[in-house]
Amino acid sequence: MPQNLQAIRGMNDILPDDAELWEQFESLIRDWLRAYGYRPIRMPLVEPTPLFTRAIGEVTDIVEKEMYSFTDSLNGDSLTLRPEGTASCVRAALQHNLLYDGPKKLWYMGPMFRHERPQKGRYRQFHQVGVEALGLAGPDIDAEQIIMCARLWDDMGLQGIELQINSLGQPDERAQHRQALITYLEQHQSSLDSEALSRLHTNPLRILDTKNPALQDLIEQAPTLLGYLGEASLKHYEGVQALLKNAGVHARLNPRLVRGLDYYHHTVFEWVTRQLGAQGTVCAGGRYDGLVEQLGGKPVPACGFAMGIERLLALWLEQGYQREKSVPDVYLLHQGNAALVEAFKVAELLRDAAFSVHMHCGGGSFKSQMKRADGSGAQVAVIIGDDEIAAGEVSIKKLREAGDQRRVAFDLVAITLGELLLGSET
């Protein structure tokens, strides 16, 4: 007997009840982004591997351990399923010269892929909403992106999401801090775990992000980047803080906050909840002014963020959001060949009038069809049988409240249903 095929571990099916929840979220997201002037962009799922090694950094967990990369059998190119969206978005903007007439505010939504150990809130195929502002300098766009997140949490009715922010400064400032950090950690090398030791001379900043409880006291005493920021970097960071304060958005300054992608500098931020266990970051981002030039373009300021859809939906449900199950307005029953022909006509007539109609298919008695109609959640059943055909009428029966069945002519069905369901003529 053939073996039952199943989805790849960590790559999940989204079944109808959940898929409808996703659609509700996506509709809210589109309206929210439109209100801030962002326009959609869609990029391929597969990109050249060098795009990510150059943008994210070769000495990062994503590139070293997590990317799904393979060789194209036709031309030998190394290709990768995108592990994040920013590099792809910048690549698309450069390739199509989107910045020729000024800054762009772009957003995208879709699956990303990382070969991680699957657990709640962390999957191998996961989905993100990404927001990118290209060509805008200054702390105002950084602050606006953080403020717009606060509005989304409010629109969704979410509570208990904490904002943490930090500044990673500019490359030369990070280089000075990096050396000071290496010197400090070398003095405590015997206390470092194997992962920290492997990062000591390659990516020491990531050690500050360790989740190992045994290293927390050591990390707390490490030199912070804030002590190496120059006047311009401090002014930018303080500008962001002032704008957030004026907007009533509280931020916790976290000098240990770093991001797992090398392209960030200046502002970095995370929105974090304690209600999802270990995977508590629901949204993260920051400024990446050097990335456009790094990928072959002219120097362009840029900042953006991404939010994990699976984690946000889990939090939404955790905090009591009630799913809105999609049900038809009308369930259309029929019996006999002549009634089937007429049922197609009536169903299309009702759809023309903007009603959603579930027309019964697959045969069965009126009794079994009424059982299906009741289970569909529809408000009204429209019934066509031999008697109705002979009279040129349909029968209409309310399914959710008591009341007599009534007959109406074919050409009055939409008007009658409008009165029953909408309280006015359709």
SEKOLKOL-923088 format. One record per atom (N, C-alpha, C, CB): x, y, z. Coordinates in steps of 0.2 Angstrom, whole numbers, plus 5000, padded with zeros to 4 digits. Glycine has a CB too. Layout:
BEGIN
XYZ/...
//
This chain:
BEGIN
500449945000/500050005000/500450065000/499550005006/500350114996/500750174995/500750215002/500550224990/501350245004/501350275010/501050345010/502150295012/500650365015/500250425015/500750485015/499850435021/500750525010/501150585010/500950645014/501150615002/501350675018/501250725022/501650785021/501250705030/501450845024/501750905023/502450905026/501350965026/502950935024/503650935027/503550965034/504150975022/503950935038/503950965045/504151035045/504450915049/503751075049/503851145050/503551185044/504551155050/503251155039/502851185034/502151165034/503251175027/501751215036/501051195038/500451205033/500851225045/499951165033/499351185029/498951235034/498951115028/498651275030/498251325033/497551305031/498351405032/497151275036/496451245034/495951305034/496251195039/495351285031/494851345030/494651385036/494251315028/494551365042/494451405048/495051455049/494351365054/495651425049/496251475050/496351515044/496851425051/496251495038/496351535032/495851595032/496251495026/495251585034/494751645035/495051695040/494051615037/495351665045/495651715050/496251755047/495851675056/496651715043/497151755039/496851805035/497551705035/496351795031/496051845027/495851905030/495451805022/495551895036/495251945040/495851995042/494951925046/496451955044/497051995046/497352035040/497551945049/497351995034/497652025028/497252085026/497651975023/496552085027/496152145025/496352205029/495452125025/496352185036/496552245040/497252275039/496552215048/497752225037/498452255036/498452295029/498852195034/498052275024/498052315018/497752385020/497652285013/497252395024/496952455025/497452495029/496252445029/497752465034/498252505039/498852525035/498452455044/499052495030/499652515026/499452565021/499952455023/498852565018/498652615014/498552685017/497952595011/498352675024/498252745028/498952775029/497952725034/499552745028/500152775029/500552785023/500552725034/500152775017/500452785011/500952735008/500852855011/500952675010/501352615008/500952585002/501552565013/501352564997/501152524991/501452454991/501352564984/501052414988/501252344988/501752324983/500652294987/502152274984/502652254979/502752174981/503352284980/502852134975/502852064976/503552044973/502252024973/503852004977/504551974974/504551904974/505152004979/504951874970/504951794969/505151764976/505451774964/504951704977/505151664982/505851634982/504651604983/506151634976/506851604975/507251664972/506851544970/507851674975/508351724973/509051694973/508251784979/509451734969/510151714969/510451704976/510551754965/510751654978/511051654985/511551704987/511451584985/511951734982/512351794984/511951854986/512751814978/511351864985/510951914987/510951914995/510251914984/510851854998/510751855005/511451845008/510351795007/511951815005/512551815009/512851885009/513051765005/512751925004/513051995004/512652035008/513052014996/511952035008/511552075012/511552055020/510852075009/511451995021/511351975028/511951965032/510951915028/512451945028/513151935031/513251865031/513151965038/513851845029/514051775029/514151745036/514751765025/514351785041/514451755047/513851765052/515051785051/513251745049/512651745053/512251685053/512151805050/511851665058/511551605059/511151595053/511051605065/510751645050/510351635044/510751605038/510051695042/511351635037/511751615031/512051545032/512251665029/512351545038/512751485040/512351425041/513151495046/511751425044/511351365046/510651365043/511351375054/510351415041/509651415041/509351415034/509351465045/509751435029/509551445022/509451385018/509951495018/508851385014/508751325010/509051345003/507951315009/509651325002/509951334996/510051274991/510651374997/510051284985/510151224980/510451254974/509451184979/510751204970/511051214964/510551204958/511651174962/510451254954/510051254948/510251204943/509951324944/509951154942/510151094937/510251114930/509651034937/509951174928/510051194921/510651234920/509451234919/510851284925/511451324923/511951324929/511251394922/511851284934/512351284940/512251334945/512951274937/511851384944/511751444949/511551414955/511251494946/511851454961/511651434967/511051484969/512151454972/510451454971/509851484972/509651474979/509251464967/509251514982/508951514989/508251534990/509451554994/507851494993/507251514995/507251575000/506851454999/506951624999/507051685003/506951675010/506651745000/507451695015/507451685022/507151745025/508051665025/507151805021/506851865023/506751915017/507351905028/506351965018/506152005013/506452065011/505452025014/506852095016/507152165014/507652165009/507552185021/508152115008/508552105003/508252094996/509052045004/507752054996/507352054990/507052114987/506851994990/506752154992/506452214991/506952264988/506052244997/507452274991/508052314989/508252294982/508552324994/508352234981/508552204975/508052224969/508652134975/507452214970/506952234966/506952314964/506252214968/507052354969/507052424969/507652444964/507052464975/508152414965/508752434961/508652404954/509452404964/508452344953/508452314947/507952354942/508152244947/507352384945/506852414941/506952494942/506152384943/507452514945/507552584946/506952624949/507752614939/506652594954/506052624957/506252694961/505752574962/506852704962/506952764966/507152824961/507552754971/507052814955/507352864950/506952934951/507252844943/506352934954/505952994955/505753004962/505252984951/506152984967/506152994974/506052934978/505553044974/505952954985/505852894989/505252854988/505752924996/505252794991/504752744990/504552714996/504852694985/503852704998/503652675004/503252605001/503152715008/503552545003/503352485000/503152435005/503952454995/502752385004/502652335008/502452265004/501952355013/502552215008/502452145005/502252105010/503152125001/501952045008/501751995012/501851925009/500952005014/502051875013/502151815010/502551765014/502351815003/502751705011/503151655015/503851665015/502951585012/504251655020/504951655020/505151585023/505251715025/505751565022/505951495023/506651495027/506051455017/506651465033/507251455036/507251375039/507351505042/507851345038/507951275041/508051275048/508451235037/507551285052/507651285059/507251225063/507351355062/507351215069/507051165073/506351185074/507451145079/505851155071/505151185072/504951175079/504651145067/504551235081/504251235088/503751285087/504751255093/503351295093/502751335092/503051405091/502351335099/502751435086/502951505084/503551515080/503051545090/503851455078/504451455074/504451395069/505151445079/504351415063/504251365058/504751375052/503551375055/504751315048/505251325042/504951365037/505451245040/504351355036/503951405031/503551445036/503551375026/503751515036/503351565040/503151615036/503751585047/502751665038/502451715034/502551785038/501751705033/502751835034/502851895036/502551955032/503651915036/502352005036/502252075033/502852115033/501552105036/503152135028/503752175028/503552245025/504252145023/503852295028/503752365027/504452405026/503352405033/504552435020/505152465019/505052535016/505552425013/505452585019/505452655017/506152665014/505252705022/506152675007/506852685004/506952755002/506852634998/507452785004/507652855001/507452905006/507252864995/507252895013/507152935018/507552935024/506352925020/507952995025/508352995030/508053035036/509053035028/508453035042/508153065048/507753025052/507753125046/507653045059/507353005064/506553005063/507453025070/506253045058/505553045058/505252985055/505353105054/505552955050/505252895047/505352835051/505652885040/505952835055/506052785060/505452785065/506752785064/505352845068/504752855073/504052835070/504752925075/503952855063/503352845060/503152765060/503252875054/503752735058/503652655057/503452625064/504252625054/503752645069/503652625076/502952645078/504152645081/502752705077/502052725079/501552695075/502052805077/501652675068/501152645065/501052575067/501352635057/501552545070/501452475073/501052485079/502152445075/501152535083/500752545089/499952555087/500952605093/499852585082/499152595079/498852525077/499152635073/499252485074/499052415072/498852375078/499552375068/499252375083/499152335090/498452365092/499652345095/498352425092/497752455094/497152435090/497752535095/497252435084/496652415079/496552345080/496952425072/496952295082/496852225083/496652215090/497552185082/496652265095/496452255102/496952215106/495852225102/497652225104/498152185107/498452225113/498752165102/498552185118/498852215124/499552185126/498352205130/499952225130/500552195133/501052175128/500352125136/501152215123/501652215118/502152275120/501452215110/502752255122/503252305124/503752325118/503652275130/503852385118/504352415113/505052415116/504052485110/505552395113/506252395115/506552425109/506552335117/506952475110/507352515105/508152515107/507052585103/508552525102/509252535103/509552565097/509652465105/510152595097/510552615092/511152575090/510652695092/511252555084/511852515083/512352565080/511752465078/512252635079/512752675077/512852665070/513352675081/513452695068/513752685061/514352635061/513952755058/514452615055/514952565054/515652575058/515152545047/515952635058/516552645062/516452645069/516852715059/515852665071/515752665079/515652595081/515052705080/515252555077/515252485078/515852445078/514752445073/516352465074/516952435074/517352445080/517452465068/517352505083/517652525089/517352485095/517652595091/516752475095/516352445100/516552365099/515652455100/516552345093/516752275092/517352255095/516652255085/517852295094/518552275097/518552275104/519052325094/518152325107/518152335115/517752275117/517752395117/517252245114/516852195116/517252125116/516252185112/517652125110/518052065110/518552055115/518452065103/518852115117/519352125122/519052105129/519652195123/518452125130/518152105136/517952035137/517452155137/517652005131/517451935131/518051885132/517051925125/518651905129/519251865129/519451865136/519851895125/519351915140/519551915147/519151865151/519551985150/518551845148/518051795152/517951735147/517451835153/518451715143/518351665138/518151595141/519051655134/518451585147/518251525151/517551515153/518751515157/517151575153/516451575155/516051565149/516351635159/516251575143/515851575137/515651505135/516251605131/515051495132/514851435130/515051425123/514051425130/514951365120/515251345113/515051395108/515051275111/514351415108/514151455103/514451525103/513351465104/514551555110/514851615110/515551615108/514851635118/515951555110/516651555107/516651555100/516951485110/516151525097/516251515089/516051585086/515751465087/515751635090/515551695087/516051755090/514851715089/516551735094/516951785098/517351825093/517451745102/517651805087/518051835083/517651845076/518651805082/517051825075/516751825069/516151875069/516451765066/515751865075/515151915075/514951915083/514551885072/515451955086/515351955094/514751995096/515951995097/514452035092/513852075094/513252025095/513652125088/513251975091/512751925092/512751885099/512751875087/513351885102/513351855109/512951895114/514151855111/512851965113/512452005117/511751975117/512452075115/511551945112/510851915111/510751845113/510651925104/511251825117/511251755119/510651745124/511851735122/510351685123/509751665128/510051615133/509251625124/510651605134/510951565139/510951605146/511651545137/510551575151/510451615157/511151615161/510051575162/511651575160/512251575163/512651635161/512651505162/512551655155/512951715152/512651785154/513051705145/512051785157/511751855157/512151905161/511051845160/512351885167/512751925171/513351955167/512951895178/513751905164/514351925160/514151975155/514651865157/513551965151/513352015146/513152085149/512751985142/512852075155/512652145158/513252185159/512252125164/513752165160/514352195162/514752215156/514852165167/514552195150/514952205144/514852275141/514752155138/515352305138/515352375135/514752385131/515952395132/514352435131/513852445127/514052495121/513252475131/513652485116/513752525110/513652595111/513352495104/513152615115/513052685116/513652725118/512452685122/514052695122/514652725124/515152745118/515052685129/515052725112/515452735106/515052775101/515652665103/514452795102/514152835097/514352905097/513352835099/514452925091/514652995089/514053045090/514953005083/514253105089/513653155090/513053145085/513953225088/513253135079/512653125074/512253065075/512953115067/512553005077/512152945079/511752965085/512652895080/512052995090/511653005096/511053055095/512153045102/511153105091/510653155089/510053115085/510953205084/510253065081/509753025077/509352985083/510052985072/509652955087/509352915092/508952955097/509852875096/509153005099/508753045103/508153075100/509253105106/508253095093/507653115089/507153065089/507953135082/507353005088/506752955088/506452945094/507152885086/506852945100/506552945106/506053005108/507052945112/506253065106/505853125107/505153115103/506253185105/505153095097/504553095093/504153035096/504753075085/504352985098/503952935101/503652955107/504352865102/504052995111/503753015118/503153065116/504253055122/503253115111/502753155109/502153125107/503053205104/502253065104/501653025101/501352985106/501852985095/501652985112/501352945118/501452865117/500552945118/502052855113/502252785113/502852765117/502452765105/502752725122/503252715127/503752665124/502952685134/504352675125/504952635123/505352615129/505252665117/505552555129/506152535134/506752535130/505952465137/507252575133/507952575130/508352515132/508352645132/508552475127/508852415128/509552415124/508452355125/510052435128/510752435125/510952365123/511252465130/510652315125/510852245122/510552225116/510752195128/510052265114/509652235108/510052245102/509052285107/510152185098/510452185092/510052145087/511152145092/510152145081/509752105076/510252055073/509452155071/509952005070/510251945067/510551955060/509951885068/510452015058/510652035051/511152085051/510052055046/511652085047/512252125047/512052195044/512752105043/511552205040/511452265037/511152325041/510952255031/510952305047/510652365052/511152405055/510252325057/511052475055/511352515059/510952575061/512052545056/511152615066/510652665069/510152635072/510452715063/509452655071/508952635075/508752555074/508352675074/508752515079/508452455079/507852445084/508952395080/507352405083/506852405088/506452335087/506352455087/506152315093/505752255093/505152265097/506252195096/504652235095/503952235099/503952165102/503352255095/503952155108/503952095112/503352075116/504652085116/503152015117/502651995121/502851935125/501951975118/502651935131/502751875136/502251825135/502851895143/501751825131/501151785131/501251725126/500551815129/501851725122/501951675117/502551625119/502051705110/502751625125/503351585127/503951615125/503251515125/504451565122/505051585120/505051625114/505551525119/504551625109/504551655103/504151725104/504251615097/504451765108/504051825110/504051885106/504251845117/504551885101/504551945096/504051935091/505351955093/503651985090/503151985085/503252035079/502452005088/503752075080/503852125075/504552155077/503352185075/504952165072/505652195073/505852225066/506152135075/506352275067/506652305062/507152365064/506052335057/507252415059/507652465060/507952495054/508252435064/508452535055/508752575049/509352535046/508952645051/509352535039/509852505036/510152545030/509652435033/510452605031/510652645026/511152625021/510852715029/511552575023/512052555019/511852495014/512652525023/511252465015/511152405011/511052415004/510552375014/510752475002/510652484994/511352494991/510252554993/511852524994/512552534991/512852464991/512952584995/512752424997/513052364997/512852314992/512852335004/512252324989/511952284984/512052314977/511252264985/512452364977/512652394970/512352454968/512452344965/511952484972/511652554970/512052614973/510952554973/511752674972/512052724975/511852734982/511852794971/512152764987/511952764994/511252794995/512452814998/510852764998/510152784999/509952765006/509652744994/509752815010/509452795017/508852755017/509352855021/508752705022/508252665021/508052635028/508352605017/507452615030/507252585036/506652545035/507152635042/506552495039/505952455038/505852405044/505952415032/505352365043/505252315049/504852255046/504852345055/504852195049/504452145047/504052115053/504852085044/503452085052/503052055058/502951985056/502452095060/502951945061/502751875060/502051865060/503151825065/501751845055/500951835055/500751775059/500751815047/501051715059/500851665064/500851685071/501351605063/501351725073/501451745080/500951795082/502151775082/500751845077/500251895079/499551865079/500251945073/499451815075/498751785075/498651735081/498651735068/499251705083/499251665089/499051715095/499851635091/499351775095/499251825101/498551855100/499751875100/498351865094/497651885093/497151845096/497451895086/497151775095/496751725097/496851715105/496851655094/497451725107/497551715114/497251765118/498351715116/497151825115/496851885119/496151895118/497251945117/495851835115/495151835114/494751855108/494851875120/495151865103/494851885096/494351825094/495351895091/493751845092/493251795090/493351785082/492551815092/493451725080/493451715072/492751735069/493651645071/492851765063/492251775060/492151725054/492251845057/491751675056/491651615051/491251635045/491351555054/491551625039/491151645033/490551595031/491651645027/489951625031/489451585029/489051615024/488951575036/488651575020/488351605014/487651635016/488151545009/487451685012/486751715014/486251665013/486651775010/486251625007/485751585005/486051515003/485451614998/485651465005/485751395003/485151374998/485751345009/485351354992/484851344987/484751264986/485051374981/484151244988/483951174987/483551164981/483551144993/483651104978/483251084972/483151014971/483551114966/482650994968/482450914967/482150904960/481950894972/482550864956/482350854949/482750894944/481550874948/482750864938/483150894932/482950964931/483150854926/482250974930/482051044928/482251094934/481251044927/482151074940/482351114946/483051134946/482151084952/483551084944/484251094944/484351144939/484551024942/484051144933/484251194928/484051264930/483851174921/483451264933/483151334936/483551354942/482451324938/483851304946/484251324952/484851364950/484451264956/485251344944/485751374942/485651454940/486051344935/485051464937/484851524935/484751574941/484251524930/484351544946/484151584952/484851594956/483651544956/485251554956/485851564960/486251614957/486351494960/486351624950/486751674947/486351744948/486851654939/485651734947/485251804948/485451834955/484551784947/485451784960/485551814967/486251834968/485451754972/486751804964/487451824965/487551894961/487951774962/487151904956/487151974953/486852024957/486651964946/486452004962/486252054967/486652054973/485452034969/487252024973/487752034978/487651984984/487852104981/487151934984/487151884989/487651824988/486351854989/487851804993/488251744993/487851684993/488851734998/487951634988/487451574988/487851514987/487051584981/487651464992/487851394992/487351354988/488051374999/487451334982/486951294979/487151224980/486951304971/486651184982/486751114984/486951074977/486051084987/487451034978/487650994973/487750924976/488351014970/487650874971/487750804974/487150764975/488150804980/486550794973/485950754974/485750744981/485950684971/485250704982/484950694989/484250714990/485450724994/483950684995/483250704997/483250774999/482950655001/482550804999/482450865002/482650865009/481750895001/482550815013/482750815020/483450815021/482450745023/483850775017/484550785018/484850845016/484950725014/484550875011/484750945009/484650995014/484450965002/484050995017/483851045023/484351035028/483151035025/484550975030/485050965035/485750995033/485250885036/485950995027/486551025024/486451105025/486651005017/485851125023/485651195023/485751225030/484951215020/485451185035/485451215042/486251215044/485051165046/486651165042/487351165044/487751215041/487551095043/487551245036/487951285032/488051355035/487651305025/487551375040/487551435043/487151485039/488251455044/486851475033/486551525030/485851545033/486351495023/485651605032/485051635035/484451605032/485051705035/484451595026/483851575022/483951515017/483651635018/483451475016/483451425011/483051445006/483251355014/483251434999/482851444994/482751374991/483151494988/482051354990/481951294988/481551294981/481451254993/481751244977/481451234970/481351164969/481951264964/480651144968/480451074967/479951084961/480151044973/479651024960/479151014954/478551064955/478850944954/478351074961/477751124962/478051194961/477551124969/478551214963/478851284961/478951294954/479551294965/479251244951/479351244943/478651264940/479651184940/478151224942/477551224938/477251294939/477051174941/477351324945/477051394947/477551454945/476951404954/478151434942/478651494941/478851524947/478351534936/478951494952/479051524959/479651484962/478451524963/479851514968/480351474973/479951484979/481051504972/480151434984/479951444991/480551474995/479751374994/480451515000/480951545004/480751525011/480951625003/481251505015/481151485022/481751505026/481151405022/481551545031/482051565036/482351505040/481851625041/483051505041/483351445044/483451465051/483951425041/483551525053/483751545060/483251565065/484351595060/482651575062/482051595066/481451565064/482051675067/480951565068/480251535066/479951575061/479851525072/479551545057/479151585052/478951535047/479551635049/478351555043/478151515038/478551515032/477351535036/478551465028/478851465021/478451505017/478951395019/478751545012/478351585008/478551575000/478451655009/478051584996/478251574989/478251644986/477651534985/478751654981/478851714977/479051694970/479351764980/478851744965/479051734958/479751734957/478651784954/480051704952/480751704951/481051774950/480851664944/480651814947/480951884946/480951924952/480651914940/480651904958/480551944964/481051914970/479851944966/481351854968/481751824973/482251874976/482151764970/482651914972/483151954975/482852004979/483651984969/482352034977/482052094981/481752064987/481452124977/481452004987/481151974993/481751964998/480751914992/482251934996/482851915000/483151985003/483351874997/483152034999/483452095001/483052125007/483452144996/482352115007/481952135012/482052095019/481252135010/482152025017/482251985023/482951995026/482151915021/483451995022/484151995025/484452065026/484551955021/484252115022/484552175022/484152235025/484852195015/483452215025/483052265028/482852315023/483352305034/483052305017/482852355011/482852315005/483352415011/482652345000/482652314993/483352314990/482152354988/483452264987/484152254983/484052274976/484352184984/
//
